[in-house]
Every structure is written in structure tokens, then in C-alpha cells.
Amino acid sequence: MDRITRHNRIWDTIRDIPRGAVASYGQIAEIAGIPRGARQVGYALRQLPDGHDVPWHRVLQASGTIAFKRDSHAYREQSERLMLDGVPVVAGKVDMARYRWQPDLDELLWKPSSAWDED
């Protein structure tokens, strides 16, 4: 699979994360068909084009921690976006047991159109 195809699969998977839920880098990689590809997810997110519609803020480390440095603009932006999604961030961390996206098989096989999404 070439880099562009891999990035598109990752971005499409992230678009499927519903508001109010989050996923880890590794979880996104697994769902996108890139086992052990958590770093690939990070690379793909850094390559997002201007004007994209990918809800990048819904992707966190497996522990639920925001990956950016605490004093960075990106950290503050991700925290704010998650809060607007209804996902509380406490001390830079999200409760993954409560907010982790857990798609069922139907959701993965029959992905809803983003046009139906209420975002």
C-alpha cells in the first residue's frame, strides 16, 4: 500500500469517529488495516492538507493523553475541541474507558455517509 492510500485510509477512519468519542493512534491504525501502525497515523495527521475535514482532535495516545506538549497551541486547541465535543479533558487526559470509540461490525462494514453526520 503506498503512502497516499495509507493516509487516505487513516483519514477516512478518523472521519468515522463520532462526536463525543475518541480513539487511540493504534486503534485507528488497526481499523484502517495497518496493524502496529500507530506512528503511521501520527505521520498521516501531520500531512493533513489545508481545509481538511478530519476531526484530528479525536485521536489520542492509548492512555488517553494528548500527545502535544502541555504549553503548546496544539495542546490547547485539541483540549478545547474535545470539550466542545462533550469529552472532558482532565489534566491533559481523557477517560478512555468511558469515551473510547467502540464501533460495531455493522458500523465498520456499512460506514455512514459523513453527509448524515450531525457535525
LOVODREN-793219 format. One record per residue: z, y, x of N, C-alpha, C in turn. Coordinates in steps of 0.1 Angstrom, whole numbers, padded with zeros to 4 digits, always signed. Example, Ala and Ser with C-alpha at 12.3 -4.5 7.8 and 13.67 -1.06 7.14 Angstrom:
<nodes>
+0078-0057+0132+0078-0045+0123+0078-0033+0132+0071-0022+0128+0071-0011+0137+0079+0000+0129
</nodes>
This chain:
<nodes>
+0000-0012+0009+0000+0000+0000+0000+0012+0009-0009+0022+0007-0010+0034+0015+0001+0044+0011+0003+0054+0019+0013+0064+0017+0012+0071+0004+0000+0075+0001-0002+0083-0012+0001+0074-0024-0003+0062-0024+0000+0053-0035+0015+0051-0036+0022+0049-0025+0036+0047-0024+0043+0059-0030+0039+0071-0025+0046+0083-0030+0044+0085-0045+0032+0082-0050+0029+0083-0065+0038+0073-0073+0039+0061-0068+0048+0052-0075+0062+0056-0075+0067+0062-0064+0081+0067-0063+0082+0079-0073+0073+0088-0072+0074+0100-0081+0074+0096-0096+0065+0086-0099+0064+0081-0113+0077+0075-0118+0083+0067-0109+0096+0061-0112+0107+0071-0114+0107+0082-0106+0117+0092-0107+0115+0100-0120+0103+0102-0124+0100+0109-0137+0106+0101-0149+0107+0088-0147+0113+0079-0158+0128+0080-0160+0135+0086-0150+0149+0087-0151+0152+0097-0163+0159+0093-0173+0162+0102-0184+0173+0112-0181+0172+0123-0188+0182+0134-0186+0196+0127-0189+0206+0131-0181+0219+0125-0183+0222+0113-0175+0212+0109-0167+0213+0097-0159+0209+0100-0144+0213+0092-0135+0209+0094-0121+0206+0080-0115+0199+0080-0104+0196+0067-0097+0198+0069-0082+0199+0058-0075+0200+0059-0060+0186+0058-0054+0186+0062-0042+0173+0061-0035+0168+0046-0034+0178+0037-0031+0174+0023-0031+0170+0017-0044+0176+0022-0055+0173+0017-0068+0158+0022-0072+0155+0034-0068+0141+0039-0071+0131+0031-0063+0134+0028-0051+0125+0020-0042+0123+0007-0048+0134+0000-0053+0133-0013-0058+0124-0013-0071+0127-0004-0080+0119-0003-0092+0104+0000-0090+0102+0008-0079+0088+0012-0076+0081+0001-0068+0088-0010-0066+0081-0021-0059+0081-0020-0044+0091-0013-0038+0092-0011-0024+0106-0015-0020+0108-0028-0019+0122-0033-0015+0126-0028-0002+0139-0025-0001+0145-0019+0011+0138-0006+0015+0133+0002+0006+0125+0014+0008+0132+0027+0005+0146+0027+0006+0153+0039+0002+0148+0051+0011+0146+0049+0023+0141+0060+0032+0128+0065+0028+0119+0056+0023+0106+0059+0018+0107+0069+0006+0117+0067-0002+0120+0076-0014+0123+0090-0008+0132+0091+0002+0135+0104+0007+0123+0110+0013+0114+0103+0020+0102+0109+0026+0093+0114+0015+0092+0106+0004+0083+0110-0007+0088+0123-0014+0101+0124-0015+0107+0136-0021+0105+0148-0013+0105+0146+0000+0102+0158+0009+0088+0162+0008+0079+0154+0003+0065+0157+0003+0060+0161-0011+0070+0164-0020+0066+0169-0033+0057+0181-0033+0046+0182-0040+0038+0193-0040+0044+0205-0048+0040+0217-0045+0044+0228-0053+0040+0226-0068+0049+0231-0077+0046+0230-0091+0048+0216-0097+0054+0207-0090+0056+0193-0095+0065+0193-0107+0065+0181-0113+0074+0179-0125+0084+0168-0123+0086+0164-0110+0095+0153-0107+0110+0158-0107+0118+0152-0115+0133+0156-0115+0140+0150-0103+0137+0155-0091+0143+0151-0079+0158+0151-0078+0164+0160-0086+0178+0162-0086+0186+0149-0091+0179+0141-0098+0185+0129-0104+0186+0117-0094+0182+0119-0082+0183+0109-0071+0194+0112-0062+0203+0102-0060+0215+0104-0051+0216+0092-0042+0225+0093-0032+0229+0082-0024+0236+0071-0033+0236+0059-0028+0241+0048-0036+0256+0050-0040+0263+0058-0032+0277+0061-0035+0278+0072-0046+0267+0078-0050+0267+0089-0060+0268+0102-0053+0268+0103-0040+0269+0115-0032+0256+0122-0031+0257+0135-0032+0245+0144-0030+0242+0143-0015+0229+0141-0011+0225+0139+0003+0225+0152+0011+0224+0163+0005+0223+0176+0012+0237+0180+0018+0236+0189+0028+0248+0195+0033+0255+0203+0022+0268+0203+0022+0275+0210+0011+0273+0225+0010+0270+0231+0021+0269+0246+0021+0254+0250+0020+0245+0240+0017+0231+0244+0016+0226+0248+0002+0215+0255+0002+0209+0259-0011+0205+0247-0019+0200+0237-0013+0195+0225-0020+0207+0217-0026+0218+0217-0019+0231+0211-0025+0235+0218-0038+0235+0231-0037+0240+0239-0049+0229+0237-0060+0217+0237-0057+0206+0236-0067+0207+0222-0074+0209+0212-0066+0210+0198-0072+0222+0197-0081+0234+0202-0076+0246+0202-0084+0244+0209-0097+0238+0221-0097+0236+0229-0109+0226+0222-0119+0216+0216-0113+0206+0209-0122+0212+0197-0128+0221+0190-0121+0227+0178-0126+0237+0182-0138+0244+0193-0135+0254+0198-0145+0246+0202-0158+0234+0208-0156+0226+0212-0168+0221+0199-0175+0219+0188-0168+0215+0176-0174+0227+0169-0181+0239+0174-0180+0251+0168-0185+0257+0158-0176+0254+0158-0163+0260+0149-0153+0270+0157-0145+0283+0154-0146+0293+0162-0139+0292+0158-0124+0293+0168-0115+0294+0166-0101+0308+0170-0097+0316+0161-0091+0330+0164-0087+0330+0161-0072+0333+0172-0065+0335+0171-0050+0322+0165-0044+0310+0169-0049+0297+0165-0044+0293+0151-0047+0300+0145-0058+0297+0132-0061+0296+0130-0076+0288+0120-0080+0286+0116-0094+0292+0102-0096+0298+0100-0107+0303+0087-0111+0292+0078-0114+0288+0070-0104+0276+0061-0106+0279+0050-0116+0291+0046-0118+0294+0036-0128+0291+0041-0142+0293+0054-0144+0291+0059-0157+0277+0065-0159+0271+0071-0149+0258+0078-0151+0246+0071-0145+0248+0060-0138+0236+0053-0132+0226+0049-0143+0214+0052-0140+0203+0047-0149+0202+0032-0148+0202+0026-0160+0200+0012-0160+0189+0008-0170+0177+0009-0166+0166+0007-0175+0165-0008-0179+0162-0011-0191+0160-0025-0195+0145-0029-0192+0142-0041-0194+0129-0046-0191+0118-0039-0199+0121-0037-0212+0111-0030-0220+0108-0016-0215+0118-0009-0211+0116+0004-0205+0108+0004-0193+0110-0006-0185+0102-0007-0172+0087-0011-0175+0086-0020-0185+0072-0025-0188+0064-0015-0196+0071-0009-0206+0064+0000-0215+0069+0014-0214+0067+0020-0202+0072+0033-0199+0068+0043-0209+0077+0050-0215+0074+0061-0225+0066+0072-0218+0057+0077-0225+0049+0089-0220+0059+0100-0218+0057+0108-0207+0065+0119-0204+0063+0130-0215+0052+0129-0222+0050+0139-0233+0060+0137-0245+0066+0124-0245+0075+0121-0256+0089+0126-0251+0091+0128-0239+0104+0132-0233+0108+0145-0239+0121+0147-0240+0126+0160-0246+0129+0170-0235+0126+0167-0222+0129+0176-0211+0122+0189-0214
</nodes>
